């Protein structure tokens, strides 16, 4: 595999400076695919050291929003900023603070766990020695140190997800986006992934935006954004949103907000 051209790793931004502004600011963002409107005037913030659940049906616009935040798509209307850095005007400063786990698997199945991490580190201009140190540390945190030399294709689905999260954290971002990260995983693997990410929020102060259609992944103290047909229908602490809608739980609150049929644990 040809080594990528290294990009100098930017200076470290002081933690106090990062904490002074939202980790992610979405301001009046709209997006269309030709005549079809995918997002309409979407606005919300994700705070540092917080877990924000972006809850919506398949097709609600969650993946489109993630594509805009990560600059896979250009901003058509509105503004997106990461710790105050506008992604359209200062993309380098913004994206260096961002880690992403997309819904589709993006690992190289024929490389080892360590090789996948080292290749990603090279894309961020991290030196080989530092990358090796960070990779070993992260593999230890996710309980995969003994599999460091194994090919990724030999891992379970849950182990692959943990590796993708470790890879997203290699360059030490302060904001982590995860798009339906537990889809296709069994109950234990789902619990492990959710627990790991919540631990990152508590112990490392990372801001998290977690896109999901599963009600049981949202906790009462989480910030909640309900996205439906490209529009934000409600936002705020989950317990407050449920109370304001006059519901007993997030399942019923979502059903009342969107008119969707209530489902045990999630939505189709």
Number of C-alpha atoms within 10 A of each C-alpha: 4 5 8 12 10 13 11 12 15 13 8 9 11 8 10 8 10 16 15 12 18 20 27 26 21 19 16 15 20 21 23 14 8 7 6 8 13 19 24 18 15 19 18 18 21 24 23 21 21 21 26 26 27 22 27 26 19 15 13 20 21 25 17 17 23 20 15 19 26 18 15 11 13 13 18 11 15 15 19 26 23 27 25 18 20 18 21 15 10 13 15 13 18 21 21 19 22 23 23 22 23 19 15 10 13 11 19 14 15 13 16 19 27 23 19 21 27 23 20 19 25 20 16 20 17 22 15 13 10 12 22 17 11 22 25 16 14 21 21 14 13 16 12 18 16 9 15 18 13 16 17 22 15 13 16 12 18 22 19 19 24 25 24 21 24 23 27 22 23 20 22 17 16 25 29 25 22 23 19 21 24 23 15 11 16 11 10 10 18 19 14 16 20 16 11 15 19 19 13 17 19 13 9 11 19 23 27 27 26 23 25 24 22 21 20 12 18 21 16 14 14 16 23 28 25 24 25 22 18 23 18 20 14 20 19 17 17 24 18 15 22 21 13 11 16 12 16 11 16 24 21 19 22 26 15 15 14 15 10 15 12 16 13 9 12 16 19 11
